[in-house]
Amino acid sequence: MSPARSLLTGAVQYLKGVGPRRAERFAQMGVLLGRDLLYHLPHRYEDASTVDSIADLAPGADATVIGTVVSKGVIPTRRRLRVFRAVIRDETGHIECAWPGRPWLDRTIERGDLLLVSGPIRFYHGRQMQPREHTVLARASDGGHEQSPQAPEAADERPSGGRIFPVYPATEGLSHRQVRAVVEENLPALLAELDDRDPLPDAWRKELAIPLLAEALATLHQPTDLAAIESARRRLAFEELFFLQLLHARARAQLRTEVRGIASRAAPIHTEALLKTLPFELTNAQLRVWEEIHADMERDAPMNRLLQGDVGSGKTVVAALAMLKAVESGHQAAIMAPTELLAEQHLRTLTDLLAPLGLKPVMLTGSVTGKARQYALDRIENGRAKILVGTHALIQGKVKFKSLGLAVIDEQHRFGVEQRRQLRESGQAPDALVMSATPIPRSLALVLYGDLDLSVIDELPPGRRPIVSAVRGPESRNAAFDFLGDQLAEGRQGYVVYPLVEESEMLEARAATTMAASLTERFTDFNVGLLHGKMSSAQKDEMMRGFLAGDVDLLVATTVIEVGIDVPNATVMLIEDAERFGLAQLHQLRGRVGRGAEQSYCVAFHAGKTASERLTAFASTSDGFALAEEDLRIRGQGDLFGKEQSGAALLRFAELGRDRDLLEDASHRARAIVNEDPQLANPKHKDLRHELESRYATREALYQIG
């Protein structure tokens, strides 16, 4: 006798009410198995829990009533739209309900049915409701609710309360009501299969005051009151955060125990020499971070660290120290940037820093060809090239390192997981230092980079002149552009940033191409350049080189310059239609100026009468980490995450704005478990191991990439 098919692990098409055709629609939403349907949760709820008396209904109100259907029928309109109408009555009166374009309801709603309806009340030849939601509470054929219009049902025979309707994510060809019907039909059997199994220990649930998994899922699909929904959501949020942190912790443990790294413990000849020749002293934050990296690099396990710092905080100097530590231990060090221009910027910076030490970086990018490329390849392979600077060309083709001890990856979010893996594996398990100039809140960093150790430079060098920032309305544009002209006349350079490349009929926002022509007419004595994402790489490269060289005075651009090169002579940044940008974007754009000794300015324009909360925050502080926290608070985590490399949403249930306590707790518990039992081999961890293997296997494979 064959074992019964598991509903949880079986294909969704075998569930009641699905079938092959609907299964294809469910698959478009990522619902492939019965378990997926269980976790396909409502994205909002229609609250019809408070029942109103029909006699009290007033036009303009939103109401829920329970009544008996006393008449019904389909009525055609002049526009050939067939409308199903039903009159329902309670003990206080009656009201007509209309469902335009849904004539099939005439086959499912019968006279005498006890009906719950919820929706707006309007006045149309008398009071009328157009229900958003409805449900048949009792059938006339089952319970004897068939009544005459003169004999309304007694009040004590009716349900005293309404219900809450879950509204599910849907797709074309599968409405949220159809999804709800499938869930309602299959939920009892799916929950029964879950039974009392729960991957989280009883003690944890008591400490966190969260329900059993089955209870939480039942509440989220069929809530009896809105208050219970939040507790159930927190249950799933904690589980999601915990397993994410468990994956991170296991990836870190595997890297440290299974891969033998390069211990850089040689005498600090180069690093101390650099510290002595620097024309400035490191900040306390730089020194703290350098100590963390120094300690990591002396261990046998490979370093896997994220270095965060705001614009101008001095990340490159710290990275240079780390690279020198690898070199003085007999290894090579490489830094990889997302563009050739950024790679060239790193080359200039490192050349200046390392010249007193007699070290000269070698560059390798796609544009290095012929004999120069072969020369670089030979020096990389024989080990004479100690410090390497480049783009993804460092991990392509015939590049062979003699002994790569450290890989520094700049602007990590611009690279795919595969590229980072290739760079890490280009040497003998090199240490990895990932640099990010985008300030990230600690909670977000824990979620996105939990498999990396985190170092933060949260202090700017002393004496750095803050950028004067302002938010202005349309009435101030001319004055601001006059000020820009004055700066250009003094030999400075500037940026004007627009949200669009070309004019759009759908959006009332200025476009870079149109305004570049306008500004060329306004500033006839200066060279105005245009830079946007639709240009070819060669065109963008040529324009940025011209701006860097001073051949272009004013650069009109889109956010393609958000992550750009240092142009010390650029002192003015004007941002048009600034409300169309996120706080993090605005801050990154502002960071394009203030790179030199002169005072710099950034003005963000809003289109409306008053500045938004986001723009007010932007003008109030230049602290990137404070702005990142504010951005997370204002907008939520949505577009801060983007999509994971696999294309799956990173978090489905947790919301960092209100679940930070759960995240900290989840991270602490996950690390403690992995420190004690990295393989989860202990019998007390079998439920956790089973959950990882059944639900998170694909994601865990991604984390092993590093």
DAQUI-V66669 format. One record per pair of residues at least 24 apart in sequence whose ideal C-beta (glycine too) atoms are under 7 Angstrom apart, sorted by the first residue. I is the first residue (numbers start at 1). J is the second residue. Records with the same first field share a line. If there is no record, write none. Layout:
# DAQUI-V66669
I=J, J
This chain:
# DAQUI-V66669
6=193
7=34, 189, 190, 193
8=33, 34, 35, 190, 193
9=33, 34, 35
10=34
12=36, 37
15=182, 186
16=185, 186
17=181, 182, 185
18=182
22=174
25=171, 173, 174
26=174
28=171
29=169, 171
34=190
37=183, 186, 190
38=190, 217
40=168, 169
41=220
42=166, 167, 168, 220
43=167, 169
44=167
45=164, 165, 166, 167, 223, 226, 229
46=118, 132, 133, 165, 167
47=164, 226
48=116, 118, 133, 162, 163, 164, 165
49=161, 162, 163, 164, 225
50=162
51=161, 162
53=90, 92
54=90, 92, 93, 94, 95
55=92, 93
57=95, 121, 127
58=121
59=121, 122, 123, 127
60=121
61=121
62=120
63=121
64=116, 118, 162
65=90, 95, 117
66=90, 114, 116, 137, 158, 159, 162
67=115
68=112, 114, 145, 147, 152, 153
69=109, 110, 111, 112, 113, 115
70=94, 111, 149
71=111
72=106, 109, 111
73=106
74=103, 106
88=115, 117
89=149, 152
90=152
91=152, 155
95=127, 129
96=126, 128
97=129, 131
98=128, 130
99=131
109=136
110=139, 140
111=140, 146
112=140, 145, 146, 147
113=138, 139, 140, 145
114=138, 145
116=162, 163
133=165
135=163
164=223, 226
166=221
183=221
187=221, 222
191=217, 218
199=687, 688, 691
200=239
208=238
210=234, 235, 238
211=235
233=653
234=662
236=653
237=653, 654, 659, 662
238=662, 666
240=651, 652, 653, 654
241=654, 659, 662, 663, 666
242=666, 669, 670
243=691, 692, 696
244=447, 450
245=450, 666, 667, 670
246=670, 673, 674, 692
247=696, 699, 700, 703
248=450, 451, 703
249=670, 671, 674
250=674, 678
251=451, 703, 704
252=304, 451
253=674, 678
254=704
255=301, 302, 304, 706
256=301
257=678
259=302, 429
260=300, 429
261=299, 300, 301, 302, 429, 431
262=331, 405, 428, 429, 430, 431
263=298, 299, 300
264=297, 298, 325, 326, 329, 331, 405
265=298, 329
266=328, 329, 330
268=328
269=328
270=324, 327, 328, 357
271=321, 324, 325, 328
273=357
274=320, 321, 324, 353, 357
277=356
280=461
283=314, 459, 461
284=459
285=457, 458, 459
286=314, 317, 318, 457
289=318, 455, 457
290=318, 321
292=455
293=318, 322, 433, 455
294=325
296=431, 453
297=322, 325, 431
302=429, 430, 431, 432
303=431, 432, 433
304=432, 451, 452, 453, 706
305=433, 452, 453, 455
306=434, 436, 449, 452, 454, 455
307=433, 434, 435, 455
308=436, 439, 440, 454, 455, 456, 457
309=437, 457
310=439, 460, 624, 625
311=437, 591, 624
312=460, 464
313=457, 459, 460
314=457, 461
315=435, 457
316=346, 349
319=408, 433, 435
320=350, 353
322=406, 408, 433
323=387, 406, 408
326=405, 406
327=386, 387
329=405
331=403, 404, 405
332=383, 385, 386, 388, 401, 402, 403, 404, 405
333=387, 405, 406, 408
334=388, 390, 394, 404, 407, 408
335=389, 408, 410
336=390, 391, 392, 394, 409, 410, 423
337=391, 410, 411
338=411, 414, 415
339=391
340=365, 367, 391, 541
341=541, 544, 565
342=410, 565
343=389, 390, 391
345=565, 566
346=389
347=389
350=387, 389
354=387
359=386, 387
361=387, 389
362=387, 388
363=389, 390
364=388, 390, 393, 394
365=390, 391, 393
366=391, 393
392=419
394=423
395=419, 422, 423, 426
401=426, 427
403=427, 428
404=430
405=430, 431
406=430, 431, 433
407=432
408=433, 435
409=434, 435
410=435
411=436, 437, 563
412=436
413=438
416=645
417=645, 702, 705
420=706
421=705, 706
424=706
438=584, 588
439=624, 625, 628
440=628
441=628, 629, 632
443=656, 660, 663
444=632, 640, 656
446=663, 667
447=650, 651, 656
450=667
451=703
458=625
465=594, 599
466=622
467=590, 593, 594, 600, 601, 602, 622
468=599, 601
469=590, 602, 618, 619, 622
470=603, 619
471=604, 606, 611, 615, 616, 618, 619
472=603, 605
473=606, 609
474=605, 607
477=605
480=574, 603
481=522
484=572, 574
485=523
487=571, 572
488=523, 526, 553, 554
492=569, 571, 572, 598
493=547, 553, 554, 567, 569, 570
494=554, 570, 571, 572, 573
495=555, 557, 561, 570, 573, 592
496=554, 556, 574, 576
497=557, 558, 559, 573, 575, 576, 589
498=558, 576, 577
499=577, 580, 581
501=532, 533, 534, 558
509=577, 580
510=576, 577
512=556, 557, 558
515=556
516=556
519=554, 556
523=554
526=553, 554
527=551, 552, 553
528=554, 556
529=555, 556
530=556
531=555, 557, 560, 561
532=557, 558, 560
533=558, 560
559=585, 589
561=592
562=588, 589
563=588
564=592
566=595
567=595
568=595, 596
569=596
570=595
571=598, 599, 600, 601
572=601
573=602
574=603
575=604, 605
576=605
577=605, 607
578=604, 605, 606, 615
579=606, 607, 612, 615
582=631, 635, 639
583=614, 617, 618, 627, 630, 631
584=627, 628, 631
586=618
587=624, 627
632=656, 657
633=657
645=702
646=698, 702
